[in-house]
């Protein structure tokens, strides 16, 4: 883009303001199924985990079903926060070396208090509106906009987000939740407002995020690189080699999709070796 323009427009904010993420669908399904006893929810996860194939596809159905059922037993705020987690607090502690695990409390390893603070600010709102507000204050501010700013500024390109104009954000916040998430149809009002202005195949297509296909890379072109990074002695000072080996074996055998977990560990390894 920088070869042609100095200022560009991004669509950031549409998903948070108009309920465009898969997580909002998960929130609605969670509300419908949260009556299930904890034991039955756990059993459903085990059954799905045993039956569903592992596809390594981008945010695949099998990945979403496993993630959803694994956290179905949680209350709504914790469940919504968990849709963003790559590692649960329990899984984090399983990876830690014993000295590290002993040095911090379970609460210190739990990212939920940051989410809880924002949920508390809008506790009287519809649960979909609560979820959108929390995502604006966390996911959008600390992840989405950060990545856009870094990548554009690295090329002296300015990116502006018209959908984050405060007047539009306030307008979206005042809309009934069902106008944004109609049944399980995401961004309903935004899509319909553009009917006739954009082709139907654009408006009715499934959402495609910007996820890198790391799960495939670690089984293919980046396999040797990944193994080398995960074997780093500096990484093993903090992370248990046996836990890494388990993740790697299950991923390599396509028994589990651990691509994002391995990616995080590889980034940690590279950072530790550099610093």
Buried (B, 14 or more C-beta within 10 A) or exposed (E): EEEEEEEBEBEBBBBBBBBBBBBBBBBBEBEEBBEBEEEEBBEBBEEBBEEBEBEBBBEBEBBBBBBBBBBBBBEBBBBBBBBBBEBBBEEBBBBBBEEBBEEEEEEEBBBBEEBBEBBEEBEEBBBBBBBBBBBBBBBBEEEBBEEBEEEBEEEEBEBEBEBBEEEBBEEBBEBEBEBBBBEEEBBBBBBEEEEEEEEEEEBEEEEEEEEEEBBBBBBEEBEEEBEEBBBBEBBBEBBBEEBBEBBBEBBBEEEBBBBBBBBBBBEBBBEBEEE
